[in-house]
């Protein structure tokens, strides 16, 4: 897992390598990205369904940071996704300035299992199978 620190609108920080011990689905997104916005409720549901097995970490790449993300989260009322911010786009640049959304599954040791560039219906059987296989080491 890349050694980056993200923050939330209140200034709380999260160092990504500190998540070791539980598998992590890292999702880079932005409020201006229509497929990203579509994925967010599905990722919130996935985070709920996978509690204790998988930590879903969504990190906004909005350059306006909390000014864009806080109202978006307030409107959508996500219950399982903290509003992590990366307004300098350090993560996007780390992953090659990729298009959004970008999702990367890390195992409990922080090793990348797979990545998906583009949107995915996280409620679909195919997506859930992909996650389950990734968590079991079969992908």
C-alpha positions as CSV (number, residue, x, y, z in Angstrom):
1,X,0.0,0.0,0.0
2,X,1.4,3.4,-0.9
3,X,2.7,5.5,2.0
4,X,0.3,8.5,1.8
5,X,-1.7,10.4,4.4
6,X,-5.2,11.6,3.6
7,X,-7.4,13.8,5.7
8,X,-11.1,14.4,6.3
9,X,-12.9,17.8,6.3
10,X,-12.3,18.2,10.1
11,X,-8.6,17.7,9.7
12,X,-8.4,14.1,11.0
13,X,-5.7,12.2,9.1
14,X,-5.3,8.6,8.0
15,X,-1.9,7.1,7.0
16,X,-2.8,4.4,4.5
17,X,-0.1,1.9,5.6
18,X,-1.6,2.0,9.1
19,X,-4.6,0.1,7.7
20,X,-2.5,-3.1,7.6
21,X,-4.2,-6.0,9.3
22,X,-7.4,-5.8,7.3
23,X,-7.9,-6.0,3.5
24,X,-8.6,-2.6,2.0
25,X,-10.5,-1.5,-1.1
26,X,-9.0,1.9,-2.0
27,X,-11.2,3.9,-4.3
28,X,-10.1,7.2,-5.9
29,X,-13.1,9.3,-7.0
30,X,-14.2,12.9,-7.5
31,X,-17.6,14.8,-7.3
32,X,-17.2,15.9,-10.9
33,X,-16.8,12.3,-12.1
34,X,-20.3,10.9,-13.0
35,X,-19.3,7.2,-12.8
36,X,-17.6,7.9,-9.5
37,X,-20.8,9.5,-8.1
38,X,-22.8,6.5,-9.3
39,X,-20.4,4.1,-7.5
40,X,-20.4,5.8,-4.1
41,X,-23.7,4.5,-2.8
42,X,-22.7,1.0,-4.1
43,X,-19.4,1.3,-2.2
44,X,-21.2,2.4,0.9
45,X,-23.4,-0.7,0.7
46,X,-20.3,-2.9,0.1
47,X,-18.6,-1.4,3.1
48,X,-21.7,-2.2,5.2
49,X,-21.9,-5.8,3.8
50,X,-18.2,-6.4,4.3
51,X,-17.8,-5.0,7.8
52,X,-15.0,-6.8,9.7
53,X,-13.7,-8.4,6.4
54,X,-12.9,-5.4,4.2
55,X,-12.3,-1.8,4.8
56,X,-13.6,0.4,2.0
57,X,-11.6,3.7,1.8
58,X,-12.8,6.2,-0.7
59,X,-10.5,9.2,-1.3
60,X,-11.7,12.3,-3.2
61,X,-9.4,13.7,-5.8
62,X,-11.4,17.0,-5.8
63,X,-8.9,19.9,-5.9
64,X,-11.4,22.0,-3.9
65,X,-11.3,19.3,-1.1
66,X,-13.7,19.8,1.7
67,X,-15.6,22.6,-0.1
68,X,-16.9,20.0,-2.6
69,X,-16.8,16.8,-0.6
70,X,-18.4,17.8,2.7
71,X,-21.7,19.0,1.0
72,X,-21.7,15.9,-1.2
73,X,-21.4,13.6,1.8
74,X,-24.0,15.6,3.7
75,X,-26.5,15.3,0.9
76,X,-25.9,11.6,0.2
77,X,-25.8,10.6,3.9
78,X,-23.3,7.7,3.5
79,X,-23.1,5.7,6.7
80,X,-20.0,3.6,6.1
81,X,-17.7,5.8,4.1
82,X,-15.6,8.5,5.8
83,X,-15.0,11.6,3.5
84,X,-11.2,11.2,2.9
85,X,-9.6,14.0,0.9
86,X,-6.5,14.2,-1.3
87,X,-6.8,17.7,-2.8
88,X,-3.2,17.6,-4.2
89,X,-4.1,14.5,-6.1
90,X,-1.0,12.8,-4.8
91,X,-2.6,9.3,-5.0
92,X,-3.8,9.8,-8.6
93,X,-0.3,10.9,-9.6
94,X,1.2,8.0,-7.7
95,X,-1.0,5.7,-9.8
96,X,0.0,7.4,-13.1
97,X,-2.5,10.2,-13.3
98,X,-5.1,7.7,-14.1
99,X,-8.7,8.4,-15.0
100,X,-11.3,8.1,-12.3
101,X,-12.7,6.1,-10.7
102,X,-9.8,3.8,-9.8
103,X,-10.2,0.9,-7.3
104,X,-7.4,-1.1,-5.8
105,X,-7.8,-4.1,-3.5
106,X,-5.0,-4.7,-1.0
107,X,-4.7,-7.8,1.2
108,X,-4.3,-7.6,5.0
109,X,-0.5,-7.3,4.5
110,X,-0.9,-4.2,2.3
111,X,0.0,-6.0,-1.0
112,X,-2.0,-5.1,-4.1
113,X,-4.3,-7.9,-5.2
114,X,-6.0,-6.3,-8.2
115,X,-7.0,-2.9,-9.6
116,X,-9.9,-1.7,-11.7
117,X,-9.7,1.5,-13.8
118,X,-13.2,2.7,-14.5
119,X,-16.5,2.1,-12.8
120,X,-18.0,-1.1,-11.6
121,X,-21.4,-2.1,-10.3
122,X,-20.3,-3.0,-6.8
123,X,-23.7,-4.5,-6.1
124,X,-23.4,-7.1,-8.9
125,X,-22.7,-10.7,-8.4
126,X,-19.6,-10.4,-10.6
127,X,-18.2,-7.6,-8.4
128,X,-18.9,-9.4,-5.2
129,X,-17.2,-12.5,-6.6
130,X,-14.2,-10.5,-7.6
131,X,-13.9,-9.1,-4.0
132,X,-14.5,-12.5,-2.4
133,X,-11.9,-14.1,-4.6
134,X,-9.4,-11.3,-3.9
135,X,-9.9,-11.7,-0.2
136,X,-9.4,-15.5,-0.4
137,X,-6.3,-15.1,-2.5
138,X,-7.9,-16.8,-5.6
139,X,-7.7,-13.8,-8.0
